[in-house]
Amino acid sequence: MTNKMWGGRFAQGPSAIMAEINASIDFDKRLYAQDIAGSKAHAAMLAKQGIITKADATAIRKGLDEVKAEIDAGKFKFSAALEDIHMNVESRLKELIGEPAGRLHTARSRNDQVITDLRLFTRDAIDQLDAGLVDLLRALAEKAEAHAATIMPGFTHLQSAQPITFGHHMLAYVEMLSRDWGRFADARKRLNENPLGSAALAGTSFPIDRAMTTKELGFKSAMRNSLDAVSARDFLLETLAAASICAIHLSRLAEEIVIWSSAQFRFVKLSDKFTTGSSIMPQKRNPDAAELVRAKPGRILGAFMALAVVMKGLPMAYAKDMQEDKQQAFDALDNLALAIAAMAGMVRDLEPNKDILRAAANSGYATATDLADWLVQNVKMPFREAHHVTGRIVALAEKKSCLLSDLSLEEMQAIHSGITKAVFKVLTVEASVASRLSLGGTAPSNVRRESKRWKKFLKGK
Ligand code: ARG
């Protein structure tokens, strides 16, 4: 059988292999709501411009509502022979309303139709990611406020470096993920332009009103070059780039959760909701959700790469290559939304183990920098010399296997006579974090202020 829609000049139907490589209905049926919204706007515009009759437009719009209801209800029979969502919808419309259905495709092409659908879809997907990110940011800001003064070791090279607060650590992710949120907002702004009316590639001779469909579909403006409108996929690349960076950020927190929840660290306890048991090792509580979030960048960066390679070197205007823009992108956006939701759940449920965190912060001479800073400020030593003196004091504590604060004043004075008992005030981890009051520093008062600021900012979002 030749294709019902474009088969006029083809004597034979496509081979089974051709049909299989050509059909996109299995994945682009996901665009049905956007496709129908676009067609309804197009039909209304054609009628207003006198290109089709009002009666035909009314029949088309009503029929499209019926098609949508059938798909919503799962009653629609998708046909691979009809290739894609556009032709499946139109063919069913013809069955429902007859001849007027054939007038819907006036002054458009599947080339501007598909990209209208995909822009609308991506806009919706970004709106969902936006809501998910706001929820995750809230969860992090709340955890930060609750643990503004919970002390933990801060790491560089995954070696204990200086004490920080758990809240400060959470707020680092708030900052990162809020930039992701901003990147999606930027991408949304740029993609919100209307390609409909560009037709196959050159525009149309019909007196269409692009401003009207622009308004009805909620686009900001009409795209101003028909070749660009049907060929551009950078809006999706940009969205996938933002998704990739966001997934990378999530994977870093996921990795920390995996490390923190291990029996060797025990920094946090994860809830049963986001862990699984082992089938043979009863003692285990595996951080599967965190591990899966850690793995998601694989497919999400993969989707960016797949589309970038499809688009690279592609001549103007539409080419069927572009049909390959959808599957991985859908998968990436779905999986990012899932990862964000899983992370929000994990963050809400995780319980920092305060005693273990504090003990870990106290080991490894994490207040050595505080001692050096004290020598600079109170003994007026150049920092380089203070670093050296501190090194000798740390070596002594190491030899005695004790904390810096367990050394006696005499022992320290034997290394440098200028040291007084006031030094003990800076040797505790509490004093260390409390003193980090510089803008952006880890002091509990800073963390409290910043988490409140974020919570307030997120309230209206
Ligand atoms: N299924 C196609 C796609 O996803 C729709 C556009 C087809 N256009 C064409 N000229 N064959 O890109």
Residues whose N, C-alpha, C, O or C-beta is under 5 A from the ligand:
A	BS01	LIG	S24 D84 R110 N111 V114 M322 Q323
